[in-house]
Amino acid sequence: MCILHFKALKYIVVTVIAVILIGFVDENSVYSHFRNKSRISQLEGEIRQYTDQCRSAQEQIRLLDSDPKAMQKIARERYFMKTDDEDIFVLSDDPSTSNFTLDETVE
């Protein structure tokens, strides 16, 4: 009976080691498979995000090529460009930018 128990223990140990190797340790393990699947879904989300950004940028480029007023609008809004007879006032609700001294002048 003791010999039979020892043989069964041998198979159980080998089976447990194989399950550990296949399930967690090996580079093709079940754990790696699930980790790679989650990484793939994350990367697909990034692809969708970048595709949407690319489409909006292409639409903006088409708009800039076809409409000179759009170019002027973007130049004024983003880069604060102005004509010679204009003054630009930038208003901000950000509290960190409101630390001006009272006698500050801007040319």
Biopython code that builds the backbone (N, CA, C, O; Angstrom):
import numpy as np
from Bio.PDB.StructureBuilder import StructureBuilder

atoms = [
    (1, "MET", "N", (0.809, -1.187, 0.000)),
    (1, "MET", "CA", (0.000, 0.000, 0.000)),
    (1, "MET", "C", (0.854, 1.252, 0.000)),
    (1, "MET", "O", (0.498, 2.246, -0.632)),
    (2, "CYS", "N", (1.959, 1.215, 0.691)),
    (2, "CYS", "CA", (2.844, 2.374, 0.774)),
    (2, "CYS", "C", (3.478, 2.659, -0.583)),
    (2, "CYS", "O", (3.665, 3.820, -0.946)),
    (3, "ILE", "N", (3.813, 1.601, -1.341)),
    (3, "ILE", "CA", (4.401, 1.784, -2.665)),
    (3, "ILE", "C", (3.386, 2.392, -3.624)),
    (3, "ILE", "O", (3.741, 3.251, -4.432)),
    (4, "LEU", "N", (2.148, 1.968, -3.550)),
    (4, "LEU", "CA", (1.091, 2.506, -4.386)),
    (4, "LEU", "C", (0.856, 3.975, -4.061)),
    (4, "LEU", "O", (0.653, 4.778, -4.971)),
    (5, "HIS", "N", (0.878, 4.339, -2.797)),
    (5, "HIS", "CA", (0.686, 5.731, -2.372)),
    (5, "HIS", "C", (1.849, 6.598, -2.874)),
    (5, "HIS", "O", (1.636, 7.736, -3.291)),
    (6, "PHE", "N", (3.064, 6.068, -2.837)),
    (6, "PHE", "CA", (4.240, 6.800, -3.296)),
    (6, "PHE", "C", (4.174, 7.058, -4.796)),
    (6, "PHE", "O", (4.560, 8.139, -5.242)),
    (7, "LYS", "N", (3.694, 6.093, -5.596)),
    (7, "LYS", "CA", (3.564, 6.279, -7.045)),
    (7, "LYS", "C", (2.510, 7.337, -7.363)),
    (7, "LYS", "O", (2.711, 8.152, -8.263)),
    (8, "ALA", "N", (1.404, 7.336, -6.650)),
    (8, "ALA", "CA", (0.353, 8.328, -6.873)),
    (8, "ALA", "C", (0.851, 9.718, -6.506)),
    (8, "ALA", "O", (0.516, 10.690, -7.184)),
    (9, "LEU", "N", (1.634, 9.828, -5.460)),
    (9, "LEU", "CA", (2.193, 11.113, -5.044)),
    (9, "LEU", "C", (3.124, 11.674, -6.109)),
    (9, "LEU", "O", (3.165, 12.882, -6.343)),
    (10, "LYS", "N", (3.870, 10.780, -6.751)),
    (10, "LYS", "CA", (4.776, 11.182, -7.816)),
    (10, "LYS", "C", (3.996, 11.833, -8.963)),
    (10, "LYS", "O", (4.410, 12.869, -9.484)),
    (11, "TYR", "N", (2.882, 11.236, -9.351)),
    (11, "TYR", "CA", (2.074, 11.792, -10.435)),
    (11, "TYR", "C", (1.404, 13.107, -10.035)),
    (11, "TYR", "O", (1.271, 14.018, -10.852)),
    (12, "ILE", "N", (0.993, 13.193, -8.796)),
    (12, "ILE", "CA", (0.360, 14.425, -8.320)),
    (12, "ILE", "C", (1.356, 15.575, -8.317)),
    (12, "ILE", "O", (1.026, 16.687, -8.727)),
    (13, "VAL", "N", (2.572, 15.310, -7.855)),
    (13, "VAL", "CA", (3.608, 16.355, -7.827)),
    (13, "VAL", "C", (3.944, 16.814, -9.245)),
    (13, "VAL", "O", (4.062, 18.013, -9.496)),
    (14, "VAL", "N", (4.096, 15.887, -10.154)),
    (14, "VAL", "CA", (4.398, 16.233, -11.544)),
    (14, "VAL", "C", (3.251, 17.031, -12.154)),
    (14, "VAL", "O", (3.490, 17.983, -12.898)),
    (15, "THR", "N", (2.012, 16.657, -11.850)),
    (15, "THR", "CA", (0.859, 17.375, -12.386)),
    (15, "THR", "C", (0.794, 18.792, -11.817)),
    (15, "THR", "O", (0.506, 19.737, -12.551)),
    (16, "VAL", "N", (1.052, 18.947, -10.548)),
    (16, "VAL", "CA", (1.031, 20.283, -9.924)),
    (16, "VAL", "C", (2.125, 21.162, -10.515)),
    (16, "VAL", "O", (1.878, 22.331, -10.812)),
    (17, "ILE", "N", (3.304, 20.636, -10.687)),
    (17, "ILE", "CA", (4.407, 21.403, -11.285)),
    (17, "ILE", "C", (4.070, 21.791, -12.723)),
    (17, "ILE", "O", (4.349, 22.913, -13.143)),
    (18, "ALA", "N", (3.480, 20.884, -13.466)),
    (18, "ALA", "CA", (3.106, 21.192, -14.858)),
    (18, "ALA", "C", (2.048, 22.286, -14.906)),
    (18, "ALA", "O", (2.119, 23.179, -15.750)),
    (19, "VAL", "N", (1.067, 22.226, -14.008)),
    (19, "VAL", "CA", (0.025, 23.254, -13.973)),
    (19, "VAL", "C", (0.634, 24.602, -13.618)),
    (19, "VAL", "O", (0.260, 25.615, -14.209)),
    (20, "ILE", "N", (1.551, 24.640, -12.678)),
    (20, "ILE", "CA", (2.208, 25.900, -12.307)),
    (20, "ILE", "C", (3.015, 26.442, -13.479)),
    (20, "ILE", "O", (2.965, 27.638, -13.767)),
    (21, "LEU", "N", (3.754, 25.576, -14.154)),
    (21, "LEU", "CA", (4.552, 26.030, -15.292)),
    (21, "LEU", "C", (3.673, 26.546, -16.425)),
    (21, "LEU", "O", (3.938, 27.609, -16.987)),
    (22, "ILE", "N", (2.641, 25.805, -16.755)),
    (22, "ILE", "CA", (1.766, 26.184, -17.854)),
    (22, "ILE", "C", (0.918, 27.399, -17.485)),
    (22, "ILE", "O", (0.662, 28.258, -18.330)),
    (23, "GLY", "N", (0.488, 27.473, -16.248)),
    (23, "GLY", "CA", (-0.430, 28.535, -15.844)),
    (23, "GLY", "C", (0.231, 29.859, -15.551)),
    (23, "GLY", "O", (-0.365, 30.902, -15.820)),
    (24, "PHE", "N", (1.456, 29.867, -15.002)),
    (24, "PHE", "CA", (2.013, 31.119, -14.515)),
    (24, "PHE", "C", (3.436, 31.423, -14.963)),
    (24, "PHE", "O", (3.751, 32.591, -15.194)),
    (25, "VAL", "N", (4.300, 30.445, -15.095)),
    (25, "VAL", "CA", (5.718, 30.699, -15.284)),
    (25, "VAL", "C", (6.109, 30.847, -16.753)),
    (25, "VAL", "O", (6.903, 31.728, -17.086)),
    (26, "ASP", "N", (5.597, 30.048, -17.595)),
    (26, "ASP", "CA", (5.983, 30.010, -19.001)),
    (26, "ASP", "C", (5.606, 31.305, -19.714)),
    (26, "ASP", "O", (4.648, 31.975, -19.326)),
    (27, "GLU", "N", (6.358, 31.656, -20.754)),
    (27, "GLU", "CA", (6.039, 32.886, -21.501)),
    (27, "GLU", "C", (4.726, 32.753, -22.267)),
    (27, "GLU", "O", (4.132, 33.767, -22.634)),
    (28, "ASN", "N", (4.266, 31.553, -22.514)),
    (28, "ASN", "CA", (2.979, 31.324, -23.162)),
    (28, "ASN", "C", (1.923, 30.868, -22.159)),
    (28, "ASN", "O", (1.003, 30.133, -22.516)),
    (29, "SER", "N", (2.051, 31.298, -20.918)),
    (29, "SER", "CA", (1.147, 30.845, -19.862)),
    (29, "SER", "C", (-0.227, 31.483, -20.004)),
    (29, "SER", "O", (-0.429, 32.422, -20.774)),
    (30, "VAL", "N", (-1.147, 30.949, -19.245)),
    (30, "VAL", "CA", (-2.514, 31.467, -19.241)),
    (30, "VAL", "C", (-2.511, 32.903, -18.713)),
    (30, "VAL", "O", (-3.220, 33.760, -19.240)),
    (31, "TYR", "N", (-1.723, 33.162, -17.681)),
    (31, "TYR", "CA", (-1.612, 34.508, -17.121)),
    (31, "TYR", "C", (-1.094, 35.491, -18.172)),
    (31, "TYR", "O", (-1.636, 36.588, -18.309)),
    (32, "SER", "N", (-0.066, 35.116, -18.904)),
    (32, "SER", "CA", (0.469, 35.979, -19.963)),
    (32, "SER", "C", (-0.560, 36.193, -21.060)),
    (32, "SER", "O", (-0.654, 37.282, -21.628)),
    (33, "HIS", "N", (-1.320, 35.170, -21.353)),
    (33, "HIS", "CA", (-2.359, 35.279, -22.377)),
    (33, "HIS", "C", (-3.395, 36.326, -21.990)),
    (33, "HIS", "O", (-3.752, 37.171, -22.810)),
    (34, "PHE", "N", (-3.885, 36.283, -20.748)),
    (34, "PHE", "CA", (-4.873, 37.270, -20.304)),
    (34, "PHE", "C", (-4.268, 38.667, -20.208)),
    (34, "PHE", "O", (-4.934, 39.653, -20.522)),
    (35, "ARG", "N", (-3.019, 38.757, -19.780)),
    (35, "ARG", "CA", (-2.334, 40.052, -19.714)),
    (35, "ARG", "C", (-2.168, 40.648, -21.109)),
    (35, "ARG", "O", (-2.359, 41.849, -21.301)),
    (36, "ASN", "N", (-1.815, 39.816, -22.075)),
    (36, "ASN", "CA", (-1.672, 40.292, -23.456)),
    (36, "ASN", "C", (-3.017, 40.706, -24.049)),
    (36, "ASN", "O", (-3.080, 41.682, -24.796)),
    (37, "LYS", "N", (-4.081, 39.993, -23.735)),
    (37, "LYS", "CA", (-5.414, 40.370, -24.221)),
    (37, "LYS", "C", (-5.833, 41.729, -23.686)),
    (37, "LYS", "O", (-6.391, 42.539, -24.427)),
    (38, "SER", "N", (-5.573, 41.992, -22.406)),
    (38, "SER", "CA", (-5.931, 43.297, -21.851)),
    (38, "SER", "C", (-5.066, 44.396, -22.458)),
    (38, "SER", "O", (-5.554, 45.503, -22.684)),
    (39, "ARG", "N", (-3.812, 44.119, -22.722)),
    (39, "ARG", "CA", (-2.924, 45.108, -23.363)),
    (39, "ARG", "C", (-3.398, 45.387, -24.791)),
    (39, "ARG", "O", (-3.352, 46.533, -25.238)),
    (40, "ILE", "N", (-3.846, 44.370, -25.504)),
    (40, "ILE", "CA", (-4.353, 44.551, -26.866)),
    (40, "ILE", "C", (-5.588, 45.434, -26.862)),
    (40, "ILE", "O", (-5.714, 46.329, -27.698)),
    (41, "SER", "N", (-6.500, 45.191, -25.930)),
    (41, "SER", "CA", (-7.704, 46.032, -25.882)),
    (41, "SER", "C", (-7.349, 47.461, -25.514)),
    (41, "SER", "O", (-7.971, 48.394, -26.022)),
    (42, "GLN", "N", (-6.376, 47.659, -24.655)),
    (42, "GLN", "CA", (-5.927, 49.008, -24.312)),
    (42, "GLN", "C", (-5.320, 49.694, -25.539)),
    (42, "GLN", "O", (-5.602, 50.865, -25.793)),
    (43, "LEU", "N", (-4.508, 48.992, -26.282)),
    (43, "LEU", "CA", (-3.883, 49.565, -27.471)),
    (43, "LEU", "C", (-4.906, 49.856, -28.566)),
    (43, "LEU", "O", (-4.764, 50.834, -29.301)),
    (44, "GLU", "N", (-5.934, 49.016, -28.680)),
    (44, "GLU", "CA", (-6.998, 49.289, -29.649)),
    (44, "GLU", "C", (-7.746, 50.567, -29.283)),
    (44, "GLU", "O", (-8.147, 51.325, -30.166)),
    (45, "GLY", "N", (-7.934, 50.809, -27.994)),
    (45, "GLY", "CA", (-8.543, 52.060, -27.552)),
    (45, "GLY", "C", (-7.687, 53.260, -27.917)),
    (45, "GLY", "O", (-8.205, 54.292, -28.343)),
    (46, "GLU", "N", (-6.371, 53.127, -27.751)),
    (46, "GLU", "CA", (-5.463, 54.210, -28.142)),
    (46, "GLU", "C", (-5.495, 54.432, -29.654)),
    (46, "GLU", "O", (-5.420, 55.569, -30.118)),
    (47, "ILE", "N", (-5.605, 53.356, -30.412)),
    (47, "ILE", "CA", (-5.689, 53.485, -31.872)),
    (47, "ILE", "C", (-6.930, 54.267, -32.255)),
    (47, "ILE", "O", (-6.875, 55.149, -33.112)),
    (48, "ARG", "N", (-8.064, 53.944, -31.613)),
    (48, "ARG", "CA", (-9.304, 54.697, -31.896)),
    (48, "ARG", "C", (-9.142, 56.171, -31.542)),
    (48, "ARG", "O", (-9.592, 57.042, -32.287)),
    (49, "GLN", "N", (-8.506, 56.453, -30.414)),
    (49, "GLN", "CA", (-8.305, 57.834, -29.978)),
    (49, "GLN", "C", (-7.429, 58.585, -30.978)),
    (49, "GLN", "O", (-7.763, 59.702, -31.375)),
    (50, "TYR", "N", (-6.321, 57.987, -31.385)),
    (50, "TYR", "CA", (-5.428, 58.654, -32.326)),
    (50, "TYR", "C", (-6.048, 58.785, -33.708)),
    (50, "TYR", "O", (-5.775, 59.753, -34.416)),
    (51, "THR", "N", (-6.875, 57.831, -34.100)),
    (51, "THR", "CA", (-7.575, 57.927, -35.376)),
    (51, "THR", "C", (-8.544, 59.100, -35.361)),
    (51, "THR", "O", (-8.639, 59.841, -36.339)),
    (52, "ASP", "N", (-9.266, 59.272, -34.254)),
    (52, "ASP", "CA", (-10.173, 60.409, -34.134)),
    (52, "ASP", "C", (-9.411, 61.731, -34.158)),
    (52, "ASP", "O", (-9.856, 62.694, -34.784)),
    (53, "GLN", "N", (-8.260, 61.782, -33.474)),
    (53, "GLN", "CA", (-7.441, 62.990, -33.497)),
    (53, "GLN", "C", (-6.940, 63.279, -34.911)),
    (53, "GLN", "O", (-6.905, 64.434, -35.336)),
    (54, "CYS", "N", (-6.561, 62.250, -35.626)),
    (54, "CYS", "CA", (-6.072, 62.417, -37.000)),
    (54, "CYS", "C", (-7.182, 62.939, -37.894)),
    (54, "CYS", "O", (-6.953, 63.831, -38.710)),
    (55, "ARG", "N", (-8.379, 62.396, -37.751)),
    (55, "ARG", "CA", (-9.510, 62.864, -38.568)),
    (55, "ARG", "C", (-9.822, 64.327, -38.297)),
    (55, "ARG", "O", (-10.061, 65.095, -39.229)),
    (56, "SER", "N", (-9.822, 64.719, -37.022)),
    (56, "SER", "CA", (-10.118, 66.117, -36.706)),
    (56, "SER", "C", (-9.017, 67.034, -37.214)),
    (56, "SER", "O", (-9.299, 68.146, -37.659)),
    (57, "ALA", "N", (-7.770, 66.589, -37.155)),
    (57, "ALA", "CA", (-6.666, 67.399, -37.679)),
    (57, "ALA", "C", (-6.760, 67.521, -39.201)),
    (57, "ALA", "O", (-6.508, 68.592, -39.752)),
    (58, "GLN", "N", (-7.122, 66.432, -39.881)),
    (58, "GLN", "CA", (-7.287, 66.498, -41.331)),
    (58, "GLN", "C", (-8.437, 67.414, -41.720)),
    (58, "GLN", "O", (-8.351, 68.138, -42.712)),
    (59, "GLU", "N", (-9.509, 67.384, -40.944)),
    (59, "GLU", "CA", (-10.640, 68.278, -41.206)),
    (59, "GLU", "C", (-10.230, 69.733, -41.003)),
    (59, "GLU", "O", (-10.623, 70.613, -41.769)),
    (60, "GLN", "N", (-9.451, 69.968, -39.981)),
    (60, "GLN", "CA", (-8.974, 71.331, -39.740)),
    (60, "GLN", "C", (-8.031, 71.783, -40.852)),
    (60, "GLN", "O", (-8.066, 72.948, -41.249)),
    (61, "ILE", "N", (-7.208, 70.905, -41.350)),
    (61, "ILE", "CA", (-6.315, 71.254, -42.462)),
    (61, "ILE", "C", (-7.124, 71.583, -43.706)),
    (61, "ILE", "O", (-6.831, 72.557, -44.400)),
    (62, "ARG", "N", (-8.144, 70.774, -43.993)),
    (62, "ARG", "CA", (-9.013, 71.074, -45.144)),
    (62, "ARG", "C", (-9.695, 72.426, -44.982)),
    (62, "ARG", "O", (-9.814, 73.193, -45.938)),
    (63, "LEU", "N", (-10.137, 72.708, -43.775)),
    (63, "LEU", "CA", (-10.793, 73.983, -43.511)),
    (63, "LEU", "C", (-9.813, 75.146, -43.677)),
    (63, "LEU", "O", (-10.174, 76.189, -44.224)),
    (64, "LEU", "N", (-8.603, 74.973, -43.219)),
    (64, "LEU", "CA", (-7.602, 76.029, -43.357)),
    (64, "LEU", "C", (-7.210, 76.255, -44.813)),
    (64, "LEU", "O", (-6.951, 77.386, -45.222)),
    (65, "ASP", "N", (-7.168, 75.181, -45.590)),
    (65, "ASP", "CA", (-6.823, 75.325, -47.011)),
    (65, "ASP", "C", (-7.925, 76.018, -47.797)),
    (65, "ASP", "O", (-7.649, 76.732, -48.761)),
    (66, "SER", "N", (-9.171, 75.811, -47.390)),
    (66, "SER", "CA", (-10.266, 76.343, -48.197)),
    (66, "SER", "C", (-10.778, 77.694, -47.717)),
    (66, "SER", "O", (-11.354, 78.434, -48.514)),
    (67, "ASP", "N", (-10.593, 78.043, -46.461)),
    (67, "ASP", "CA", (-11.182, 79.265, -45.924)),
    (67, "ASP", "C", (-10.115, 80.129, -45.252)),
    (67, "ASP", "O", (-9.591, 79.750, -44.204)),
    (68, "PRO", "N", (-9.786, 81.278, -45.832)),
    (68, "PRO", "CA", (-8.759, 82.137, -45.215)),
    (68, "PRO", "C", (-9.224, 82.742, -43.886)),
    (68, "PRO", "O", (-8.393, 83.078, -43.042)),
    (69, "LYS", "N", (-10.535, 82.885, -43.687)),
    (69, "LYS", "CA", (-11.024, 83.417, -42.420)),
    (69, "LYS", "C", (-10.775, 82.423, -41.282)),
    (69, "LYS", "O", (-10.551, 82.826, -40.140)),
    (70, "ALA", "N", (-10.814, 81.151, -41.592)),
    (70, "ALA", "CA", (-10.520, 80.143, -40.575)),
    (70, "ALA", "C", (-9.063, 80.232, -40.138)),
    (70, "ALA", "O", (-8.756, 80.084, -38.956)),
    (71, "MET", "N", (-8.174, 80.472, -41.084)),
    (71, "MET", "CA", (-6.762, 80.624, -40.755)),
    (71, "MET", "C", (-6.568, 81.841, -39.863)),
    (71, "MET", "O", (-5.807, 81.796, -38.896)),
    (72, "GLN", "N", (-7.253, 82.920, -40.190)),
    (72, "GLN", "CA", (-7.153, 84.135, -39.392)),
    (72, "GLN", "C", (-7.716, 83.897, -37.986)),
    (72, "GLN", "O", (-7.149, 84.384, -37.008)),
    (73, "LYS", "N", (-8.795, 83.172, -37.876)),
    (73, "LYS", "CA", (-9.401, 82.873, -36.582)),
    (73, "LYS", "C", (-8.455, 82.066, -35.707)),
    (73, "LYS", "O", (-8.299, 82.368, -34.523)),
    (74, "ILE", "N", (-7.823, 81.042, -36.273)),
    (74, "ILE", "CA", (-6.898, 80.213, -35.504)),
    (74, "ILE", "C", (-5.665, 81.015, -35.106)),
    (74, "ILE", "O", (-5.164, 80.876, -33.990)),
    (75, "ALA", "N", (-5.178, 81.852, -36.015)),
    (75, "ALA", "CA", (-4.020, 82.681, -35.685)),
    (75, "ALA", "C", (-4.343, 83.625, -34.537)),
    (75, "ALA", "O", (-3.498, 83.855, -33.671)),
    (76, "ARG", "N", (-5.537, 84.168, -34.517)),
    (76, "ARG", "CA", (-5.924, 85.082, -33.444)),
    (76, "ARG", "C", (-6.154, 84.339, -32.130)),
    (76, "ARG", "O", (-5.722, 84.810, -31.078)),
    (77, "GLU", "N", (-6.826, 83.191, -32.171)),
    (77, "GLU", "CA", (-7.170, 82.484, -30.941)),
    (77, "GLU", "C", (-5.995, 81.751, -30.309)),
    (77, "GLU", "O", (-5.801, 81.823, -29.095)),
    (78, "ARG", "N", (-5.225, 81.061, -31.102)),
    (78, "ARG", "CA", (-4.145, 80.251, -30.538)),
    (78, "ARG", "C", (-2.852, 81.019, -30.331)),
    (78, "ARG", "O", (-2.168, 80.835, -29.324)),
    (79, "TYR", "N", (-2.520, 81.872, -31.273)),
    (79, "TYR", "CA", (-1.211, 82.509, -31.249)),
    (79, "TYR", "C", (-1.282, 83.985, -30.902)),
    (79, "TYR", "O", (-0.259, 84.669, -30.920)),
    (80, "PHE", "N", (-2.467, 84.493, -30.586)),
    (80, "PHE", "CA", (-2.693, 85.871, -30.179)),
    (80, "PHE", "C", (-2.125, 86.869, -31.185)),
    (80, "PHE", "O", (-1.593, 87.909, -30.798)),
    (81, "MET", "N", (-2.235, 86.560, -32.454)),
    (81, "MET", "CA", (-1.794, 87.483, -33.494)),
    (81, "MET", "C", (-2.858, 88.552, -33.682)),
    (81, "MET", "O", (-4.049, 88.323, -33.467)),
    (82, "LYS", "N", (-2.395, 89.719, -34.087)),
    (82, "LYS", "CA", (-3.316, 90.832, -34.243)),
    (82, "LYS", "C", (-2.850, 91.711, -35.387)),
    (82, "LYS", "O", (-1.712, 91.622, -35.848)),
    (83, "THR", "N", (-3.764, 92.563, -35.832)),
    (83, "THR", "CA", (-3.370, 93.563, -36.819)),
    (83, "THR", "C", (-2.777, 94.746, -36.079)),
    (83, "THR", "O", (-2.818, 94.791, -34.850)),
    (84, "ASP", "N", (-2.222, 95.711, -36.815)),
    (84, "ASP", "CA", (-1.528, 96.833, -36.184)),
    (84, "ASP", "C", (-2.456, 97.727, -35.372)),
    (84, "ASP", "O", (-2.014, 98.338, -34.399)),
    (85, "ASP", "N", (-3.704, 97.819, -35.735)),
    (85, "ASP", "CA", (-4.608, 98.738, -35.052)),
    (85, "ASP", "C", (-5.460, 98.049, -33.983)),
    (85, "ASP", "O", (-6.498, 98.586, -33.596)),
    (86, "GLU", "N", (-5.052, 96.887, -33.502)),
    (86, "GLU", "CA", (-5.826, 96.154, -32.514)),
    (86, "GLU", "C", (-5.048, 95.990, -31.219)),
    (86, "GLU", "O", (-3.817, 96.001, -31.214)),
    (87, "ASP", "N", (-5.774, 95.837, -30.131)),
    (87, "ASP", "CA", (-5.205, 95.464, -28.840)),
    (87, "ASP", "C", (-5.844, 94.157, -28.418)),
    (87, "ASP", "O", (-7.033, 93.938, -28.652)),
    (88, "ILE", "N", (-5.058, 93.281, -27.793)),
    (88, "ILE", "CA", (-5.562, 91.990, -27.353)),
    (88, "ILE", "C", (-5.505, 91.934, -25.842)),
    (88, "ILE", "O", (-4.483, 92.240, -25.229)),
    (89, "PHE", "N", (-6.621, 91.537, -25.254)),
    (89, "PHE", "CA", (-6.708, 91.352, -23.814)),
    (89, "PHE", "C", (-7.022, 89.875, -23.564)),
    (89, "PHE", "O", (-8.019, 89.345, -24.054)),
    (90, "VAL", "N", (-6.157, 89.230, -22.799)),
    (90, "VAL", "CA", (-6.339, 87.817, -22.487)),
    (90, "VAL", "C", (-6.925, 87.727, -21.089)),
    (90, "VAL", "O", (-6.301, 88.149, -20.115)),
    (91, "LEU", "N", (-8.118, 87.178, -20.998)),
    (91, "LEU", "CA", (-8.800, 87.022, -19.716)),
    (91, "LEU", "C", (-8.707, 85.570, -19.285)),
    (91, "LEU", "O", (-8.903, 84.653, -20.082)),
    (92, "SER", "N", (-8.401, 85.378, -18.002)),
    (92, "SER", "CA", (-8.243, 84.026, -17.504)),
    (92, "SER", "C", (-8.907, 83.901, -16.145)),
    (92, "SER", "O", (-8.866, 84.833, -15.341)),
    (93, "ASP", "N", (-9.516, 82.754, -15.885)),
    (93, "ASP", "CA", (-10.100, 82.469, -14.587)),
    (93, "ASP", "C", (-9.133, 81.704, -13.691)),
    (93, "ASP", "O", (-9.461, 81.373, -12.552)),
    (94, "ASP", "N", (-7.965, 81.432, -14.200)),
    (94, "ASP", "CA", (-6.976, 80.658, -13.475)),
    (94, "ASP", "C", (-6.411, 81.496, -12.327)),
    (94, "ASP", "O", (-5.860, 82.565, -12.590)),
    (95, "PRO", "N", (-6.523, 81.061, -11.059)),
    (95, "PRO", "CA", (-6.046, 81.874, -9.940)),
    (95, "PRO", "C", (-4.529, 82.014, -9.898)),
    (95, "PRO", "O", (-4.023, 82.982, -9.331)),
    (96, "SER", "N", (-3.795, 81.080, -10.479)),
    (96, "SER", "CA", (-2.333, 81.161, -10.418)),
    (96, "SER", "C", (-1.786, 82.264, -11.310)),
    (96, "SER", "O", (-0.664, 82.720, -11.087)),
    (97, "THR", "N", (-2.538, 82.709, -12.316)),
    (97, "THR", "CA", (-2.051, 83.762, -13.197)),
    (97, "THR", "C", (-2.498, 85.142, -12.757)),
    (97, "THR", "O", (-2.203, 86.119, -13.446)),
    (98, "SER", "N", (-3.203, 85.265, -11.629)),
    (98, "SER", "CA", (-3.710, 86.561, -11.195)),
    (98, "SER", "C", (-2.809, 87.227, -10.166)),
    (98, "SER", "O", (-3.253, 88.128, -9.454)),
    (99, "ASN", "N", (-1.569, 86.809, -10.074)),
    (99, "ASN", "CA", (-0.623, 87.395, -9.127)),
    (99, "ASN", "C", (0.171, 88.517, -9.777)),
    (99, "ASN", "O", (1.398, 88.444, -9.836)),
    (100, "PHE", "N", (-0.497, 89.546, -10.263)),
    (100, "PHE", "CA", (0.167, 90.667, -10.905)),
    (100, "PHE", "C", (0.376, 91.779, -9.892)),
    (100, "PHE", "O", (-0.394, 91.923, -8.943)),
    (101, "THR", "N", (1.416, 92.559, -10.103)),
    (101, "THR", "CA", (1.597, 93.739, -9.270)),
    (101, "THR", "C", (0.718, 94.860, -9.829)),
    (101, "THR", "O", (0.312, 94.827, -10.991)),
    (102, "LEU", "N", (0.438, 95.832, -8.999)),
    (102, "LEU", "CA", (-0.491, 96.883, -9.392)),
    (102, "LEU", "C", (0.091, 97.826, -10.425)),
    (102, "LEU", "O", (-0.659, 98.414, -11.205)),
    (103, "ASP", "N", (1.408, 97.990, -10.456)),
    (103, "ASP", "CA", (2.009, 98.946, -11.377)),
    (103, "ASP", "C", (2.630, 98.263, -12.602)),
    (103, "ASP", "O", (3.510, 98.837, -13.243)),
    (104, "GLU", "N", (2.209, 97.114, -12.915)),
    (104, "GLU", "CA", (2.762, 96.380, -14.050)),
    (104, "GLU", "C", (2.220, 96.933, -15.356)),
    (104, "GLU", "O", (1.015, 97.145, -15.496)),
    (105, "THR", "N", (3.102, 97.165, -16.302)),
    (105, "THR", "CA", (2.695, 97.624, -17.630)),
    (105, "THR", "C", (3.204, 96.634, -18.644)),
    (105, "THR", "O", (4.282, 96.057, -18.501)),
    (106, "VAL", "N", (2.402, 96.452, -19.672)),
    (106, "VAL", "CA", (2.752, 95.506, -20.727)),
    (106, "VAL", "C", (2.727, 96.248, -22.039)),
    (106, "VAL", "O", (1.750, 96.927, -22.353)),
    (107, "GLU", "N", (3.763, 96.130, -22.792)),
    (107, "GLU", "CA", (3.845, 96.789, -24.096)),
    (107, "GLU", "C", (3.476, 95.820, -25.163)),
    (107, "GLU", "O", (3.479, 96.170, -26.344)),
]
sb = StructureBuilder()
sb.init_structure("model")
sb.init_model(0)
sb.init_chain("A")
sb.init_seg("    ")
for serial, (resi, resn, name, xyz) in enumerate(atoms, 1):
    if name == "N":
        sb.init_residue(resn, " ", resi, " ")
    sb.init_atom(name, np.array(xyz, "f"), 0.0, 1.0, " ", f" {name:<3s}", serial, name[0])
structure = sb.get_structure()
